[in-house]
Amino acid sequence: MTDPDISDDARDMIQRHLATMDHVELLETLRGSRDVSFTPAELAEKMRKPEPLVEMCLESLALGGLAAQLSDGTYRYAALEGTLDRTAESVVRLYNERPVTLVRLLYERPPTAVNTFADAFKLRKDP
């Protein structure tokens, strides 16, 4: 799906660091409270999500430079300025204004090498 309103940077961020809507919701939560640091448990309660899921999403956002883990074990939004912040803003706007488009972008990502390898072992019916 090619949408000229969605930047290449936003597409790249979605493909590399935002595997699910949970990731995007966490990004929105952190970005909306950029001066606050949260424990994974606090974020899980705030988002009404299981803590292990929030921890997994935090790790992914941290790898992408979107979240930072502080020395006390809390996390906060890390892309405070520049291109990364503007791209995160556009993804959050997409989440709020065009969620169906965002879902399509999330699920149209190319298959990973692991998925391709796993597919080789699926049992298929004879034609």
N, C-alpha and C positions, 0 to 999 in steps of 0.2 A: 504494500500500500504506500503510495507516494503522496504525501500531503505537503504542499509547499509552505504551509504555516508552521510546520514542525522542523526545527533546525537540525542539522546533522549532528551537532553537539548533544542535543536532547535525545536523538535516536541512539547515539553512541552510549550515553549515560544509561538509558533504559536497557540496552542490550548487555552492557558490561556489569552494571551494579544493581539493577532493580529487577530482580527476577519475578517478583510477584506484586500484587496490589498491597500486600502487607509491607513490603519494602517501601513503596511509595507513601503509604500512610505514615510509616515511621519517619520518613524524610520530612513529610509535612509537619508532623508533631515536633520534631527537633528544630526545624527551620522556623516554625512559629514561636518557639521559645528559645531563641538563639542565645540569650544571656543566662540560661538556666542549665544546670547539669542534672542528669537523672541517673538513678540506678536502673538496671534492667527490670527489677521488680516494680519500680515506680512507673516506668514506661508501660509495662504489661498491664498494670492496673488502669492507667490513664487511657490506654488503647483498647482495653478489654480483650486482650490476646494472651495466650499462654506464654509464660516467661521464656521457655526454651526457644519458641518461635522468635520472640523479640531479640533474644541473644544472637540467634543465627542471622537475623536481619542486620543487627548492629555490626556484626563482624564484616558483613558484606559492604555496608556503608562505610565502615572504617577503611577497608581496603581501597575504596574508591575516593578517599579523602573527603567524604561527606560528613563523617562523624569522627570524633576523637575520644579515645578513652583516657581519662585523667588518672593521676596517680592514686586517687582514692577509689578507683573502680567505677566511677560514674562516667557517663557519656554526655557529650554536647555536640551541637552542630559545629562543623569544622570549616565549611566553605564560606567564610565570613565576607569575602569580597571577590571581585574579579569574575572571570569567565565561568568558573565552576559554580559560583553563587547565582549568577544570571541564568545558567543552564538549569540549576535546581529550581529556581523560581519558575521557569517556563514549564518544567515537568509538573510542579505542584499546581500551576494554573491549568494545565491540561487535565490533571486529576479532578480538579474542581469544576471545570467548565465543559470538558469533553471526555468523560470517563470511558465511554464506549471506544473511542479512538485510542485511548491509552491501553485498554485491555487488548485491542487488536495488535498494537505494537508489542505488548508484552508476549503475546502468544505467536507472533509471526517470526520470532527470532530463529535464526538458522540452527539446525541441530548441532549439538556438540559432538566431539569425537567419541566421548563416552556413550552418548545415546546411540550413535551409529554402530558402535561396537556391540552394545547390548541388543540392538535390533537384529543383529546377525544370528542371535541365538533363539529368537522367537520361533515357536513351532507354527508351521503353516500347513493348511489343508492342501491336499493334492488337488490340482485343477480338474 
